[in-house]
Amino acid sequence: MALSFRQSEILEIARAEGRVVVEDLAHRFDVTLQTIRRDLSELADLGHLDRVHGGAVARTGVANLGYEQRRRMNEGAKAAIARACAAAIPENCSLILNLGTTTEAVAQELLTHRNITVVTNNMNVANSLAVNPGCEIMVAGGALRRSDGGLVGELTTQFFEQFKVDIAVIGTSALDRDGDLLDFDLAEVRVSKAIIRQARKVFLVCDHSKLDRSAPARLASLSEITVLFTDQPLPPDLAQKCADWGTQVVVAG
């Protein structure tokens, strides 16, 4: 079944924001609530969305923006965040770097670090760091996600459970005002949870745009994060939560 222009637009909004609300869409497209509900039901029947009370969420595992689009978004902010994060990583340590375009930017900033061990499920990270002779690289097994070079699945989770590293550097698809890290892919979430468990410190690299997005799967809370590296000050209520939790916030650039 071919999508109508309006349905295609709704799907793009859902993929960008993670969730759509019936009333908001009705106002945006100047149609009735019943029309939007029918659109959402058809998109759900086609496997594009999951219906929830009051709207729909992008289907887990297929909802995120394309890799190249994510890589190009906020490149300057990601570079500044990566520099700040890499500056906080000492030489002579062990790291996990997981999936995400910002963690890939961190890898680029580690090319002159000496005597580091990097464990990763990100083929792009491994390829970047391969030119650093002072870096030992351990690559996880698992199912290769061709869209972004990520390895996920039960084998990946089991692989990370064999390690206890000094620092994990992780990203997230979205960050809500409650301080929850959110993602689209449950398989990736399970891997990231294992990564957090196996690290003495956890660094989150996350630019300000993640506060404007949503995703259906909860990964962790900022209360579990040692340091958040971002590019703009957090909203006051979220900054206060971080202070209460003892989560350090570093605003780069």
C-alpha positions in Angstrom: 0.0 0.0 0.0 1.4 3.4 -1.0 1.5 6.1 1.7 -0.4 9.3 1.2 1.6 12.6 1.3 0.2 13.2 4.8 1.1 9.7 6.0 4.6 10.1 4.7 5.0 13.4 6.6 3.6 11.8 9.8 6.1 9.0 9.5 9.0 11.4 9.0 7.9 13.3 12.1 7.6 10.1 14.1 11.1 9.0 13.1 12.6 12.4 13.9 10.8 12.9 17.3 10.1 9.3 18.3 6.4 10.0 19.1 3.4 11.8 17.5 0.3 13.0 19.2 -3.1 12.9 17.5 -4.2 16.5 18.5 -0.9 18.0 17.3 -1.0 16.3 14.0 -4.7 17.3 13.4 -3.7 20.9 14.0 -0.6 20.7 11.9 -2.4 19.2 8.9 -5.8 20.9 9.5 -7.8 17.7 9.5 -10.0 16.0 12.0 -8.9 13.8 14.8 -10.6 10.9 13.2 -8.6 11.3 10.0 -5.3 11.3 11.9 -6.4 8.2 14.0 -7.1 6.4 10.7 -3.7 7.5 9.3 -1.9 6.2 12.4 -3.9 2.9 12.4 -2.9 2.3 8.7 0.7 3.1 9.4 0.6 0.7 12.4 -0.9 -2.0 10.2 1.9 -1.5 7.8 4.5 -2.0 10.5 5.8 1.6 10.5 4.4 2.8 13.9 3.1 1.4 17.2 -0.1 2.9 18.5 -0.2 4.3 22.0 -2.7 6.2 24.0 -3.2 9.6 22.3 -0.9 8.9 19.4 1.8 6.6 18.2 5.5 5.9 18.6 8.1 5.0 15.9 8.5 1.3 15.8 11.5 0.1 17.8 14.5 -0.8 15.7 13.5 1.1 12.5 12.7 4.5 13.8 16.0 6.3 14.1 17.3 8.7 11.6 19.6 7.4 8.9 23.2 7.0 9.8 24.5 9.6 7.3 21.8 12.1 8.4 22.8 11.6 12.1 26.5 11.9 11.3 26.0 15.3 9.6 23.7 16.7 12.3 25.4 19.2 14.8 28.9 18.2 13.6 30.5 21.2 15.3 28.9 20.4 18.6 29.8 16.8 18.4 33.5 17.7 17.7 33.6 20.0 20.7 32.0 17.4 22.9 34.4 14.8 21.7 37.4 17.0 22.4 36.2 17.6 26.0 35.5 13.9 26.6 38.9 12.8 25.2 40.6 15.4 27.4 39.1 13.7 30.4 40.3 10.2 29.4 43.8 9.5 30.7 46.4 7.4 28.9 47.1 3.9 30.3 43.4 3.0 30.7 40.7 0.7 29.4 37.6 2.0 27.6 34.4 0.8 26.0 33.0 2.9 23.2 29.6 2.0 22.0 27.4 2.9 19.0 26.7 6.5 17.9 28.1 9.2 15.8 29.3 11.2 18.8 31.3 8.3 20.2 32.8 7.9 16.8 33.9 11.6 17.1 35.5 10.7 20.5 37.4 7.9 18.8 38.9 10.4 16.4 40.1 12.5 19.4 41.9 9.4 20.9 44.3 8.9 18.0 47.3 10.3 20.0 46.4 8.6 23.3 49.0 6.0 24.3 48.6 2.6 26.0 44.8 2.5 25.9 42.6 -0.6 25.4 39.3 0.1 23.6 36.6 -2.5 23.6 33.8 -1.7 21.1 30.8 -2.9 19.2 31.2 -0.1 16.6 33.1 -1.0 13.5 33.6 2.7 12.6 35.3 3.2 16.0 37.6 0.2 15.4 38.5 1.4 11.9 39.3 4.9 13.2 41.5 3.8 16.0 43.3 1.1 14.0 45.9 3.8 12.9 46.8 4.5 16.5 49.7 2.1 17.4 49.2 2.9 21.1 45.7 1.5 21.1 44.8 -2.1 21.5 41.3 -2.8 20.0 38.9 -5.5 21.0 35.9 -5.9 18.7 32.6 -7.5 19.9 30.9 -10.3 18.0 27.2 -10.2 17.2 24.8 -9.3 14.4 26.2 -6.6 12.2 23.9 -3.7 11.6 24.9 -2.7 8.1 23.2 0.7 8.3 25.8 2.0 10.8 28.5 -0.6 11.4 27.1 -1.5 14.8 27.2 -5.0 16.4 24.2 -5.9 18.5 22.5 -9.0 20.0 23.0 -11.5 22.7 26.5 -12.4 21.6 27.5 -8.8 21.9 26.0 -8.5 25.4 27.9 -11.7 26.5 31.1 -10.3 25.0 31.0 -7.1 27.1 30.2 -9.1 30.2 33.8 -10.5 30.0 35.3 -7.1 30.7 35.6 -4.5 33.6 36.9 -1.3 32.2 37.9 2.1 33.6 35.5 4.2 31.5 32.6 3.6 29.1 31.8 6.3 26.6 28.2 6.0 25.4 25.7 7.9 23.4 21.9 8.1 23.4 19.2 8.8 20.8 17.2 11.0 23.2 17.3 12.5 26.7 14.0 13.5 28.4 13.4 16.0 31.1 13.2 13.3 33.8 16.8 12.5 33.1 16.1 9.2 31.2 18.3 8.1 28.3 16.1 6.8 25.5 16.7 4.7 22.4 14.9 3.1 19.5 16.4 -0.4 19.3 15.8 -2.8 22.2 18.7 -5.0 21.1 21.0 -2.0 21.3 19.6 -1.0 24.7 20.4 -4.4 26.2 24.0 -4.1 25.0 24.3 -0.6 26.4 22.9 -1.7 29.8 25.6 -4.3 29.9 28.3 -1.7 29.0 27.2 0.5 31.9 27.4 -2.4 34.3 30.9 -3.3 33.3 32.4 0.2 33.6 33.8 2.0 36.7 32.9 5.3 35.2 30.4 6.2 32.5 30.7 9.2 30.2 27.7 10.2 28.2 28.3 12.3 25.1 25.1 14.0 24.1 24.4 17.2 22.2 21.5 19.6 23.0 19.3 18.3 20.1 18.7 15.0 22.0 16.5 17.0 24.5 14.2 17.8 21.6 13.8 14.1 20.6 12.0 11.1 22.0 12.4 7.4 21.7 10.3 4.5 23.2 13.0 2.4 25.0 14.6 3.4 28.3 18.3 2.8 28.4 19.3 4.3 31.8 19.1 7.4 34.0 21.5 10.3 34.3 21.8 9.2 37.9 23.9 6.3 36.5 26.2 8.6 34.6 29.5 9.9 36.0 29.9 12.8 33.6 27.6 14.2 30.9 29.5 16.0 28.1 27.2 18.3 26.1 27.3 21.5 24.2 24.7 23.7 25.9 23.6 24.2 29.5 20.9 21.9 30.6 17.4 23.2 31.5 17.5 24.3 35.1 15.3 21.5 36.4 17.4 18.8 34.7 20.6 20.5 35.9 19.3 20.4 39.4 18.5 16.7 39.1 22.1 16.1 37.9 23.4 18.1 40.9 21.3 16.0 43.3 22.5 12.7 41.7 26.1 13.8 41.7 26.3 13.6 37.9 28.9 16.1 36.6 27.9 18.2 33.6 30.6 19.5 31.3 29.5 22.0 28.7 32.0 21.9 25.8 32.9 24.8 23.6 
